[in-house]
Amino acid sequence: MMMSEEQPKLPNRQTPFSEAFREFIPTHWAPYSDQMPERLPASIPAVERRRLLAEAFPGERLVVPAGGPKVRSNDCDYVFRPHSAFAWLTGLGADREPDAVLVLEPTDAGHQATLYFKPRVPRTDPEFYADARYGEMWVGQRESLAEMRAMTGLDCAPVSEFQAALEKNAGSTQIRVLRAADEAITARVDQVRQGCAEAQEMDQALEVKLSTMRLVKDPFEADQMREACRATAVGFEAVVRDLPEAVERGRGERWVEGVFGLHARHHGNGVGYDSIAAGGDHANTLHWIRNDGDLRDGDLLLLDAGVELDTLYTADVTRTLPVNGRFSEAQRKVYDAVLEAQEAGIAAAKPGAKFSDIHAASIAVVCKHLHQWGLLPVTPEESMGEDGGQHRRWMVHGTSHHLGIDVHDCAQALREDYRDGVLKPGMVVTVEPGIYLKATDLLVPEEMRGIGVRIEDDILITEDGNENLSAMLPRSAADVEEWMAGLLGETRAG
């Protein structure tokens, strides 16, 4: 048996491998299966996406890296997630495929797509047992070239061949790279195309195009969003059932976060973003992700959470729930105002309308109620004007954003296509107005201080209106109370 003459370089905590071990470790393993894996469903619509992207940049080499693991602390990485554009163009989601690179190579017939990645090595290779980044003993069995090809439908090659492919005809081929995905790959591309003064502008155009193309979801994506919302509803139901436990144990916000995360991980890849589990006045901190507070009988819980599927499509849903299952009079007053604002925003989410119309419709209702409560120092119309904005003291954020493979999807699209863009069938947007009355705000009537409410749903624009993808979760105060009573009743009966 031929063995490598060189010992692999070891971390300072690892015991060196003896020659006897190196001879022993590759022996007596079952052979790898010769049965090919099934094609990933997400890889099928990716074929058309690659074609449309290539058409936008004829004759150019396009480099889209997956990215690599990100360090959490010292030698511990965060769970890997590929760059969204890479996942969208290959169908590889979950934790696939660190350090891989998709290259669209110009040909006479258009473009040829090749996935460069790190395939598994024979068990005789020291990588098998000694490499913590790729070794099978460390991270599990990796795919072979043939298996990856079967999974993705892509031509596949070892990532060790990427540099040669990058340098091929570099003097006569224009190259673009998705700069934000992988700094090391970007540096290699920049080295190859030295002297190209427009390189960064070219790369930015690629990034903008990849964001803009994702604004309208294809049927596969719409179905993934429906499934993400269904899974999210399961997590919300589990949270409600466990509310008595969350109150009793203390640090109930952490309990809520954990219960939802359990179901997100079980039904999908995990959460699409850090869950907000905000009890009482914490709900008035918009991005409250510390989640270290108690939940108290009589308070509200604002839960903003979404399940991310293995394909990386994520829901983004918010419900504001009375911890004990019943709204107080003041809580219901604020809740009903926010629900009315959300209904107005959802009604405005239709094809042909501007994206900004959603916010305008919701804010008009918010301003009306703030004025009725005596909070606004000006009329609703003045507050909504360019020289106003006083309402933003109690509703500072936007009402909507695009949603999909990123929670804030299509973020690099141009303003004219996003904020000032027209809604089209296939777009998925959130509608999430809120009213936030901080406990320290002396302008707010005392009985309303500390109440924060947000209601958020995921809305698919259709040919004749919209579809509320998260409608399985109740929204009206009465429906929320009835829903919670059923779930809490099951818990107490058990």
C-alpha positions in Angstrom: 0.0 0.0 0.0 1.4 3.4 -1.0 1.3 5.9 1.8 2.1 9.6 1.8 5.7 10.3 2.8 4.8 13.6 4.6 3.0 13.8 7.9 0.2 16.3 7.7 0.7 19.5 9.6 -1.2 19.1 12.9 -2.9 21.6 15.2 -1.0 22.1 18.4 -3.6 20.1 20.4 -3.5 17.0 18.1 -1.3 14.0 18.8 1.0 13.1 15.9 -0.1 10.0 13.9 2.2 7.0 14.0 3.2 5.1 11.0 1.4 2.1 12.4 -1.8 4.2 12.6 -1.4 5.5 9.1 -1.1 2.0 7.8 -4.1 0.8 9.9 -6.6 3.5 9.5 -7.5 3.0 5.8 -8.2 -0.7 6.2 -11.4 -2.7 6.6 -14.0 -0.1 5.6 -17.2 -0.9 3.7 -16.9 0.3 0.1 -18.7 3.6 -0.8 -22.1 3.0 -2.3 -22.3 3.0 -6.1 -25.9 4.2 -6.0 -26.2 7.8 -7.1 -28.1 10.3 -4.9 -31.3 11.8 -6.3 -31.4 15.2 -7.9 -32.0 18.1 -5.5 -35.4 19.6 -6.4 -34.0 23.1 -5.9 -31.4 22.4 -8.6 -34.0 22.0 -11.4 -35.3 25.6 -11.5 -31.6 26.8 -11.1 -31.0 25.8 -14.7 -33.2 28.5 -16.1 -31.8 31.0 -13.6 -28.3 30.4 -14.8 -29.4 30.8 -18.4 -31.0 34.1 -17.7 -28.0 35.3 -15.8 -25.6 34.3 -18.6 -27.8 36.1 -21.2 -27.3 39.3 -19.3 -23.4 39.0 -19.5 -22.7 37.4 -23.0 -19.1 36.4 -23.6 -18.1 36.9 -20.0 -16.8 34.5 -17.3 -19.0 34.7 -14.2 -17.6 33.5 -10.9 -20.0 32.9 -8.0 -18.4 31.5 -4.8 -20.3 29.7 -2.0 -18.0 31.3 0.6 -16.2 29.6 3.4 -16.9 29.0 7.1 -16.9 32.1 9.4 -15.0 32.0 12.6 -17.2 32.3 15.7 -14.3 32.1 18.2 -10.8 30.9 17.9 -11.0 27.6 16.0 -14.8 27.3 16.2 -16.8 28.2 13.2 -20.5 29.2 12.8 -22.6 26.7 11.0 -21.9 27.2 7.4 -24.4 28.8 5.1 -23.6 29.3 1.4 -24.0 32.7 -0.2 -27.6 33.1 -1.2 -26.8 33.8 -4.9 -24.7 30.6 -5.0 -27.6 28.6 -3.5 -30.0 30.2 -5.9 -27.9 29.3 -8.9 -27.0 25.7 -7.9 -29.8 24.4 -5.7 -27.4 23.6 -2.9 -28.8 24.8 0.5 -28.4 23.9 4.1 -24.6 23.7 4.9 -23.5 22.9 1.3 -20.9 23.5 -0.1 -18.1 25.4 1.7 -15.3 26.8 -0.5 -17.1 25.7 -3.7 -17.2 28.0 -6.8 -19.7 28.1 -9.6 -18.2 29.3 -12.9 -20.3 30.2 -15.9 -17.8 29.9 -18.8 -18.6 31.7 -22.1 -18.9 29.3 -25.1 -20.0 29.7 -28.7 -23.4 28.3 -27.6 -23.8 30.6 -24.5 -22.3 29.5 -21.2 -21.2 26.3 -19.7 -21.7 26.0 -15.9 -19.1 24.1 -13.8 -19.2 23.6 -10.1 -15.7 23.5 -8.5 -15.7 21.9 -5.1 -13.7 19.6 -2.7 -14.7 16.0 -3.4 -14.0 13.3 -1.0 -10.6 11.6 -1.1 -9.7 7.9 -0.8 -9.3 6.7 2.8 -5.6 6.3 2.1 -5.3 10.0 2.0 -4.3 11.7 5.3 -7.2 14.2 4.7 -9.6 11.3 5.6 -8.5 11.3 9.2 -6.4 14.4 9.8 -8.2 17.3 8.1 -10.8 19.0 10.4 -12.1 21.1 7.5 -12.7 18.4 4.9 -11.8 15.0 6.5 -14.5 12.3 6.6 -13.7 11.4 10.2 -14.3 15.1 11.2 -17.2 16.4 9.0 -18.7 13.3 7.5 -18.7 11.7 4.2 -18.4 14.1 1.3 -19.7 13.6 -2.2 -17.7 12.4 -5.1 -17.6 14.3 -8.4 -20.2 11.9 -9.8 -22.5 12.2 -6.8 -22.4 16.0 -6.8 -23.1 15.9 -10.5 -26.1 13.7 -9.9 -27.4 15.9 -7.1 -27.1 19.2 -9.0 -27.1 18.4 -12.7 -23.9 20.4 -13.0 -20.6 19.5 -14.5 -18.3 19.2 -11.5 -14.5 19.4 -11.1 -12.1 19.5 -8.1 -11.7 23.0 -6.7 -8.0 22.5 -7.2 -8.6 23.0 -10.9 -10.4 26.3 -10.4 -7.3 28.5 -10.7 -6.5 27.1 -14.2 -10.1 27.7 -15.3 -9.9 31.2 -13.9 -6.7 32.0 -15.8 -7.7 30.5 -19.1 -7.7 33.2 -21.8 -7.8 35.8 -19.1 -6.3 38.4 -21.3 -9.2 38.2 -23.8 -12.1 37.2 -21.5 -13.9 39.7 -19.3 -14.4 38.2 -15.7 -16.9 39.2 -13.1 -16.9 37.8 -9.5 -19.5 38.1 -6.8 -17.1 40.1 -4.5 -19.0 39.8 -1.3 -19.2 36.0 -1.3 -15.5 35.0 -0.6 -12.7 37.4 0.0 -10.0 34.8 -1.0 -11.7 34.0 -4.3 -12.2 37.7 -5.0 -8.5 38.4 -4.4 -7.6 35.6 -6.8 -9.9 37.0 -9.5 -8.5 40.5 -8.9 -4.9 39.1 -9.3 -5.8 37.5 -12.6 -7.4 40.6 -14.1 -4.9 43.1 -12.9 -5.1 46.4 -14.8 -8.9 46.2 -15.3 -9.9 49.7 -14.1 -13.7 48.9 -14.2 -13.4 45.6 -12.2 -15.3 46.8 -9.1 -18.0 48.5 -11.2 -18.4 45.3 -13.2 -18.7 43.2 -10.1 -21.2 45.5 -8.6 -23.4 45.2 -11.7 -23.3 41.4 -11.3 -24.3 41.7 -7.7 -27.2 44.0 -8.5 -28.4 41.7 -11.3 -28.4 38.7 -9.0 -30.5 40.6 -6.5 -32.9 42.0 -9.1 -33.5 38.6 -10.7 -34.7 37.3 -7.3 -37.4 39.9 -6.9 -40.0 37.8 -8.7 -40.2 34.2 -7.4 -40.7 31.2 -9.7 -43.3 28.6 -8.8 -40.8 26.4 -7.0 -39.8 29.4 -4.8 -43.5 30.2 -4.0 -44.1 26.7 -2.9 -41.0 26.8 -0.7 -42.3 30.0 0.9 -45.6 28.3 1.6 -43.8 25.4 3.3 -41.6 27.8 5.3 -44.7 29.5 6.6 -46.4 26.2 7.5 -43.4 25.1 9.4 -43.2 28.5 11.2 -46.9 28.1 12.3 -45.9 24.8 13.9 -43.2 26.6 15.9 -45.6 29.3 17.0 -48.1 26.8 18.2 -45.4 25.0 20.2 -44.4 28.3 21.8 -48.0 29.0 23.0 -48.3 25.5 24.5 -45.2 26.1 26.5 -45.9 29.6 27.7 -46.9 28.5 31.2 -43.5 26.7 31.5 -41.8 29.8 30.2 -43.4 32.0 32.8 -42.7 29.6 35.6 -39.0 28.9 34.8 -37.9 32.5 34.5 -35.9 34.0 31.6 -39.0 33.1 29.6 -37.8 34.9 26.5 -35.0 32.4 26.3 -37.4 29.5 26.7 -39.5 30.9 23.9 -36.5 31.3 21.7 -35.4 27.7 22.4 -38.8 26.1 21.8 -39.1 27.9 18.4 -35.5 27.1 17.5 -36.1 23.4 18.3 -39.0 23.2 15.8 -37.2 25.3 13.2 -34.2 23.0 13.3 -36.5 19.9 13.2 -38.7 21.1 10.4 -36.0 22.9 8.4 -32.4 24.0 8.4 -33.0 26.3 11.4 -34.2 29.9 11.9 -33.9 32.4 9.1 -32.6 35.1 11.4 -32.2 35.6 15.2 -35.6 35.2 16.7 -37.1 38.2 18.6 -38.8 37.0 21.8 -39.7 40.2 23.5 -41.8 40.3 26.6 -43.4 43.5 28.0 -41.4 46.7 27.3 -38.7 44.7 25.4 -41.2 44.6 22.5 -40.5 48.3 22.1 -36.8 47.6 21.2 -37.2 46.7 17.5 -34.3 44.3 17.2 -34.5 42.8 20.7 -32.5 39.6 20.3 -31.0 39.3 23.8 -34.1 37.4 24.8 -33.0 37.2 28.4 -36.0 38.6 30.2 -38.8 37.1 32.1 -42.3 36.6 30.8 -45.0 37.8 33.2 -48.7 37.1 33.5 -50.5 40.2 32.1 -47.7 41.2 29.7 -47.6 40.8 25.9 -45.0 38.6 24.0 -43.9 39.9 20.7 -42.5 36.9 18.8 -40.8 37.7 15.4 -39.5 34.4 14.0 -39.3 32.3 10.9 -38.2 28.8 9.8 -35.6 28.6 7.2 -35.9 25.4 5.1 -33.1 23.2 3.9 -33.3 25.1 0.6 -32.7 28.3 2.6 -36.1 29.9 1.8 -37.3 31.5 5.0 -40.5 32.8 6.5 -40.7 36.0 8.5 -43.7 36.2 10.8 -44.6 38.3 13.9 -47.4 37.8 16.3 -48.0 39.7 19.5 -49.6 37.4 22.1 -50.9 38.0 25.6 -48.8 35.8 27.8 -51.9 34.7 29.8 -54.1 34.3 26.7 -56.2 37.4 27.2 -55.6 41.0 26.1 -56.2 43.8 28.6 -58.3 46.7 27.4 -55.3 48.9 26.7 -53.4 46.1 24.9 -56.4 45.3 22.7 -56.7 49.0 21.9 -53.2 49.1 20.5 -53.4 45.7 19.0 -56.6 46.5 17.0 -55.0 49.7 15.7 -52.0 47.8 14.4 -54.2 45.1 12.9 -56.2 47.8 11.0 -52.9 49.2 9.7 -51.8 45.8 8.6 -55.1 45.1 6.8 -54.7 48.4 4.9 -51.1 47.5 4.0 -52.1 44.0 2.8 -55.0 45.5 0.7 -52.4 47.8 -1.0 -50.1 44.8 -1.9 -51.4 44.1 -5.4 -49.9 43.9 -8.9 -49.4 47.3 -10.4 -49.1 49.1 -7.1 -45.8 50.6 -5.9 -43.9 48.8 -3.3 -44.0 52.0 -1.2 -47.8 52.0 -1.3 -47.8 49.3 1.3 -46.1 51.5 3.8 -48.1 54.5 2.9 -51.4 52.7 3.5 -50.3 51.3 6.8 -48.8 54.5 8.1 -52.0 56.4 7.3 -53.9 54.2 9.8 -51.1 54.4 12.4 -51.1 58.2 12.2 -54.9 58.2 12.5 -54.8 56.3 15.8 -51.9 58.2 17.2 -53.7 61.4 16.6 -56.9 60.0 18.2 -54.9 59.1 21.3 -53.6 62.6 21.5 -50.0 61.6 20.9 -49.3 63.4 17.6 -48.5 67.1 18.0 -49.6 67.7 14.4 -52.4 66.4 12.1 -51.9 62.9 10.5 -51.4 64.6 7.1 -48.7 66.8 8.5 -46.9 63.9 10.2 -47.0 61.9 6.9 -45.6 64.9 4.9 -41.9 65.3 4.0 -41.4 67.9 6.7 -43.2 65.9 9.3 -42.5 62.3 10.5 -43.5 62.8 14.1 -45.3 59.4 14.0 -41.9 57.7 13.6 -41.4 58.2 17.4 -43.9 55.3 17.7 -43.3 53.5 14.4 -39.8 54.1 13.2 -39.3 51.2 10.8 -40.6 50.4 7.3 -43.7 48.3 6.8 -42.4 45.9 4.2 -39.4 44.2 2.6 -38.9 41.5 0.0 -38.6 38.0 1.3 -37.2 34.8 0.0 -33.9 33.0 0.2 -32.8 35.9 2.4 -35.0 37.4 5.1 -34.3 40.8 3.7 -34.2 39.5 0.1 -32.8 41.3 -3.0 -31.0 43.8 -0.8 -28.6 44.9 -3.6 -31.4 45.7 -6.1 -31.5 49.4 -7.2 -33.9 51.8 -5.5 -35.9 52.2 -8.7 -36.5 48.4 -8.7 -37.1 48.0 -5.0 -38.5 50.9 -2.9 -39.8 52.8 -6.0 -40.5 49.6 -7.9 -43.9 48.2 -9.1 -45.3 45.1 -7.5 -45.5 42.1 -9.8 -47.0 38.6 -9.6 -44.5 36.3 -7.9 -43.0 38.9 -5.5 -43.1 38.0 -1.8 -43.2 40.8 0.6 -43.8 41.3 4.3 -46.5 43.6 5.7 -45.5 44.4 9.3 -46.7 47.6 10.9 -46.3 48.2 14.6 -46.9 50.7 17.3 -44.3 50.9 20.1 -45.1 52.8 23.3 -42.1 52.7 25.5 -42.5 52.6 29.3 -40.3 55.7 29.6 -42.3 57.8 27.0 -44.1 60.5 29.1 -46.2 61.5 26.1 -48.0 58.2 26.2 -51.0 57.7 28.6 -49.8 55.8 31.6 -52.1 52.8 31.0 -50.6 52.3 27.5 -46.9 52.6 28.4 -44.8 49.6 27.9 -47.1 48.1 25.2 -45.4 47.2 21.9 -47.3 45.5 19.1 -46.3 44.3 15.7 -48.2 42.0 13.4 -46.4 40.6 10.3 -47.4 38.3 7.5 -45.7 37.1 4.3 -47.6 38.1 1.2 -47.3 36.6 -2.3 -48.4 39.0 -5.0 -50.7 37.2 -7.5 -52.2 38.1 -10.8 -55.4 39.4 -9.2 -54.3 40.5 -5.7 -52.3 38.6 -3.1 -52.1 35.4 -1.1 -51.3 35.6 2.6 -48.8 32.7 3.0 -48.9 32.8 6.8 -52.7 33.1 7.1 -52.8 29.9 9.1 -51.8 31.9 12.2 -54.7 34.0 13.6 -54.5 37.8 13.5 -57.6 39.4 15.1 -57.5 39.8 18.9 -60.6 37.5 19.3 -59.1 34.8 17.0 -55.7 35.0 18.8 -57.4 34.5 22.2 -59.5 31.6 20.9 -56.5 30.0 19.3 -54.4 30.4 22.5 -57.2 29.0 24.6 -57.3 25.8 22.6 -53.5 25.4 22.8 -53.2 26.3 26.5 -56.2 24.1 27.3 -54.4 21.2 25.7 -51.4 21.9 27.9 -53.3 22.3 31.1 -55.5 19.3 30.4 -52.3 17.2 29.9 
